[in-house]
Amino acid sequence: MHTTAARTGIRGRAARLAVAILLAIATIGLLGMSASDASGSKGHLDVKRERFGTMPDGTVVHRYTLTNARGMEVKLITYGGAIQSLRVPDRHGRKANVTLGFSTLDGYLSTGNPYFGCITGRYANRIDEGRFTLDGVTYQLAINNPPNHLHGGNVGFDKRVWDAEVVHGKGTVGVRFHRVSPDNEENYPGALDTTVTYTLNNHNALRMRYQATTTEPTIVNLTNHAYWNLAGEGSGDINDHKLLLKASHYTPVDPTLIPTGAIDPVAGTPMDFTRSTRIGQRIRDNFEQLVIGRGYDHNWVLDRHGSGLELAARLEEPRSGRVLEVLTDQPGIQFYSGNFLDGTLYGTSGHAYRQGDGLALETQHYPDSPNHPNFPSTVLRPGDRYDTTSVYRFSTD
């Protein structure tokens, strides 16, 4: 009996030891997982880094790929902090890249690059004849879009290589881009410490947060210049896309695409997208503003109801069923219908980009705000923080 009991005790201790070992292994495995994997709330969110190319001065440009559990994939490059590719499924689950861009760094370095997917700044959009006055001092910026200044000048934020680091949040994964624009870069006053953070969640929403501080009074207006085609880049024009803009007014422009200072109602004009409307329906109308812009290239004044994120635009493509909603805390959005794409650029699909093959929805303060006291101010002073967020959310109907 003693022998049998001993054997039984040994077997019991062995069983308990085995269970303890298994529990320890499970615990170690759990601790080795990220918090997101353990909770399941961020399952399948991932980020990878790879070499994308090398600048003429030897600086390496990296590409970061963000993926989520629903099949969305976002590729970001450190050159210009640009969205190089963004793949989302259609209503049948078939994925396509829905943003225009280049397959190699050389394309982005070309003189013909029309700001594909990049961070634009210090001042996105146009400034009349490149001049503005701040605190009694007049500044002359580069005239890189004669006779005006456009998107930060000759070497704006879109042409800089940004520092980058991976960031993880609750239910998100992303990349934080950072650079300090020195005092007097492109003739802007003050050193501007700038951070742009892209984060992706499992609801197919890409969030862009722009933050900046300055050492001297300056002007700031940052945005992203992605071109969208929800049927897939390189598949043709965007005329059959339907667009809704939550804006009952817009800022008309002069023949050089500078705002006149007026804020006009859209009602009764081809600028009215308060109801979802096919983009090609009125784009060729004999309407002065469309003639000036060769299509749509205007700032819409958003009908805002507070200071937080609100729906600014809804874009849908009937054949694929893809839908893009743009939310922002900014007062305006620039709708540009790709009017100056001319067939000389070939994108990631190898197809030429012709007029209207992509559209931009740029959340922003108004163009040329420093020269229009009736527009929302874009002045940033030492001790204050520029902090704005926009979200591009994808779904299917």
Residue pairs with C-beta under 8 A, 6 or more apart in sequence:
30 38
34 42
34 168
35 42
36 42
36 43
36 45
36 168
36 171
37 43
41 170
41 171
41 202
42 170
42 171
42 172
42 173
42 202
43 69
43 202
44 67
44 68
44 69
44 202
45 66
45 67
45 68
45 69
45 171
45 172
45 173
45 200
45 201
45 202
46 66
46 67
46 173
47 64
47 65
47 66
47 67
47 166
47 173
47 174
47 175
48 64
48 65
49 62
49 63
49 64
49 65
49 166
50 62
50 63
50 65
51 60
51 61
51 62
51 63
52 61
52 62
52 63
52 77
52 78
52 79
52 84
52 105
53 60
53 61
53 79
53 104
53 105
53 106
54 60
54 61
54 105
55 61
55 79
55 105
55 109
55 161
56 109
59 161
61 77
61 78
61 79
61 105
61 161
62 77
62 78
62 164
63 75
63 76
63 77
63 78
63 84
64 75
64 76
64 77
64 164
64 166
64 175
65 73
65 74
65 75
65 76
66 73
66 74
66 75
66 76
66 173
66 174
66 175
66 198
66 200
67 73
67 74
67 200
68 173
68 200
68 201
68 202
68 204
69 202
70 89
70 202
70 203
70 204
71 87
71 88
71 89
71 93
71 95
72 86
72 87
72 88
72 89
72 200
72 204
72 394
73 85
73 86
73 87
73 95
74 83
74 85
74 86
74 87
74 198
74 200
74 206
75 83
75 84
75 85
75 86
76 82
76 83
76 84
76 164
76 175
76 177
76 198
77 84
77 105
77 108
78 161
78 162
78 163
78 164
78 177
79 105
79 108
79 109
79 159
79 160
79 161
79 162
80 108
80 117
80 118
80 119
80 157
80 158
80 159
80 160
80 162
81 118
81 119
81 157
81 162
81 177
81 196
82 101
82 108
82 116
82 117
82 118
82 119
82 158
83 99
83 101
83 117
83 198
83 224
83 226
84 101
84 102
84 117
84 348
85 97
85 99
85 101
85 348
86 97
86 98
86 99
86 206
86 226
87 95
87 96
87 97
87 98
88 95
88 96
88 98
88 204
88 322
88 394
89 95
89 396
90 96
90 320
90 321
90 322
90 396
91 320
91 321
91 322
91 396
91 397
92 321
96 231
96 232
96 233
96 235
96 320
97 232
97 233
97 348
97 349
98 228
98 229
98 230
98 231
98 232
98 233
98 322
98 324
98 394
99 116
99 117
99 226
99 227
99 228
99 229
99 233
99 358
100 116
100 117
100 226
100 227
100 228
100 229
100 233
100 347
100 353
100 357
100 358
101 107
101 116
101 117
101 233
101 347
101 348
102 108
102 113
102 116
102 345
102 347
102 348
103 347
103 348
103 350
107 113
107 345
107 346
108 116
110 345
112 344
112 345
113 345
114 227
114 340
114 341
114 345
115 151
115 158
115 225
116 225
116 226
116 227
117 224
117 225
117 226
117 227
118 157
118 158
118 224
118 225
119 157
119 158
119 162
119 177
119 196
119 222
119 223
119 224
119 225
120 151
120 152
120 156
120 157
120 158
120 222
120 223
120 224
120 225
120 362
121 151
121 152
121 156
121 157
121 181
121 194
121 220
121 221
121 222
121 223
122 152
122 156
122 157
122 181
122 185
122 186
122 188
122 192
122 218
122 219
122 220
122 221
122 222
123 149
123 151
123 152
123 188
123 219
123 220
123 221
123 378
124 151
124 152
124 221
124 222
124 223
124 225
124 362
124 364
125 150
125 151
125 221
125 223
125 299
125 334
125 362
125 364
125 366
125 367
125 368
126 145
126 148
126 149
126 150
126 256
126 257
126 258
126 367
126 368
127 141
127 148
127 149
127 367
127 368
127 370
127 371
128 148
128 256
128 258
128 368
128 371
129 143
129 147
129 148
129 149
130 140
130 141
130 142
130 143
130 148
130 149
131 138
131 139
131 140
131 141
131 371
132 138
132 139
132 141
132 219
132 370
132 371
133 139
133 370
134 189
134 217
134 218
134 219
134 370
134 379
135 217
137 189
139 187
139 188
139 189
140 187
141 149
141 153
141 186
141 187
141 188
142 149
142 153
142 154
142 186
142 187
143 149
144 150
144 151
144 153
144 154
145 151
147 256
148 256
148 257
148 258
151 158
151 225
152 158
152 186
153 186
153 187
154 186
155 186
156 186
157 179
157 181
157 194
157 222
158 225
160 179
162 177
162 178
162 179
162 196
163 177
163 178
163 179
164 175
164 176
164 177
164 178
165 175
165 176
165 178
166 173
166 174
166 175
166 176
167 173
167 174
167 175
167 176
167 197
167 199
168 174
169 199
171 201
171 202
172 199
172 200
172 201
172 207
173 199
173 200
174 197
174 198
174 199
174 200
174 207
175 197
175 198
176 195
176 196
176 197
177 195
177 196
177 197
177 198
178 194
178 195
178 196
179 194
180 191
180 192
180 193
180 194
181 188
181 191
181 192
181 194
182 191
183 189
183 190
183 191
183 215
183 216
185 192
188 218
188 219
189 216
189 217
189 218
190 214
190 215
190 216
190 217
190 218
190 380
190 382
191 214
191 215
191 216
192 212
192 213
192 214
192 218
192 220
192 380
193 212
193 213
193 214
194 210
194 211
194 212
194 222
195 209
195 210
195 211
195 212
196 208
196 209
196 210
196 211
196 222
197 207
197 208
197 209
197 211
198 206
198 207
198 208
199 206
199 207
199 209
200 206
200 207
201 207
203 393
204 393
204 394
204 395
205 391
205 392
205 393
205 394
206 391
206 392
206 393
206 394
207 389
207 390
207 391
208 224
208 389
208 390
208 391
208 392
209 387
209 388
209 389
210 222
210 223
210 386
210 387
210 388
210 389
211 385
211 386
211 387
212 220
212 222
212 380
212 385
212 386
213 380
213 382
213 384
213 385
213 386
214 220
214 380
214 381
214 382
214 384
215 382
216 382
217 379
217 380
217 381
217 382
218 379
218 380
219 369
219 370
219 378
219 379
219 380
220 378
220 380
220 386
221 364
221 365
221 369
221 378
222 386
222 388
223 334
223 362
223 363
223 364
223 390
224 362
224 363
224 390
225 360
225 362
226 360
226 392
227 233
227 338
227 358
227 359
227 360
228 238
228 315
228 324
228 358
228 359
228 360
228 361
229 235
229 236
229 238
229 241
229 317
229 357
229 358
229 359
230 238
230 241
230 315
230 316
230 317
230 320
230 322
230 323
230 324
231 238
231 240
231 241
231 317
231 319
231 320
231 322
232 320
232 349
233 347
233 348
233 349
233 351
233 357
233 358
234 347
234 348
234 349
234 350
234 351
234 353
234 357
235 349
235 351
236 357
237 280
237 354
237 355
237 356
237 357
238 279
238 337
238 338
238 356
238 357
238 358
238 359
239 278
239 279
239 280
239 283
239 356
240 278
240 279
240 280
240 317
240 318
240 319
241 278
241 279
241 315
241 316
241 317
241 359
242 276
242 277
242 278
242 279
242 315
242 316
242 317
242 318
243 273
243 276
243 277
243 279
243 313
243 314
243 315
243 335
244 273
244 274
244 275
244 276
244 277
244 313
244 314
244 315
245 273
245 274
245 300
245 302
245 312
245 313
245 333
245 335
246 274
246 302
246 303
246 310
246 311
246 312
246 313
247 266
247 273
247 274
247 300
247 301
247 302
247 303
247 312
247 333
248 265
248 266
248 267
248 274
248 301
248 303
249 263
249 264
249 265
249 266
249 300
249 301
250 263
250 264
250 266
250 271
250 298
250 299
250 300
250 301
251 259
251 260
251 262
251 263
251 264
251 298
251 299
251 301
251 332
251 366
251 367
251 375
252 259
252 260
252 262
252 264
252 289
252 298
253 259
253 260
253 289
253 292
253 293
253 297
253 298
253 367
254 260
254 292
255 292
257 292
257 293
257 297
257 367
258 367
258 368
259 299
259 366
259 367
259 368
259 372
259 375
261 372
261 374
261 375
263 301
263 374
266 272
266 273
266 274
266 300
267 274
269 287
269 289
270 282
270 283
270 285
270 287
270 289
270 290
271 287
271 289
271 296
271 298
271 300
273 300
273 335
276 314
276 316
279 296
279 337
279 359
280 356
282 290
283 290
283 295
283 296
283 337
283 356
284 290
289 298
290 296
293 339
294 339
294 340
294 355
295 337
295 338
295 339
295 355
295 356
296 335
296 336
296 337
296 339
296 359
297 334
297 335
297 336
297 337
297 339
298 334
298 335
299 332
299 333
299 334
299 364
299 366
299 367
300 332
300 333
300 334
300 335
301 331
301 332
301 366
302 310
302 312
302 328
302 330
302 331
302 332
302 333
304 310
304 331
307 329
308 329
309 327
309 328
309 329
309 389
309 391
310 327
310 328
310 329
311 325
311 326
311 327
312 326
312 327
312 328
312 330
312 333
312 361
312 363
313 324
313 325
313 326
313 333
313 335
313 361
314 323
314 324
314 325
314 326
315 323
315 324
315 325
315 326
315 359
315 361
316 322
316 323
316 324
316 397
317 323
320 396
321 396
321 397
322 394
322 395
322 396
323 394
323 395
323 396
323 397
324 361
324 392
324 393
324 394
325 392
325 393
325 395
326 333
326 361
326 363
326 390
326 391
326 392
326 393
327 390
327 391
327 393
328 363
328 388
328 389
328 390
328 391
329 388
329 389
329 390
330 363
330 364
330 365
330 388
330 390
331 365
331 366
331 376
332 363
332 364
332 365
332 366
332 376
333 361
333 362
333 363
333 364
334 360
334 361
334 362
334 364
334 367
335 359
335 360
335 361
336 359
336 360
336 362
337 356
337 359
338 353
338 355
338 356
338 357
338 358
338 359
338 360
339 355
339 356
340 355
341 353
341 354
341 355
341 356
341 357
341 358
342 354
342 355
343 352
343 353
343 354
343 355
344 352
345 352
345 353
346 352
346 353
347 353
363 388
363 390
365 375
365 376
365 378
366 372
366 375
366 376
368 375
369 375
369 376
369 377
369 378
370 378
370 379
380 386
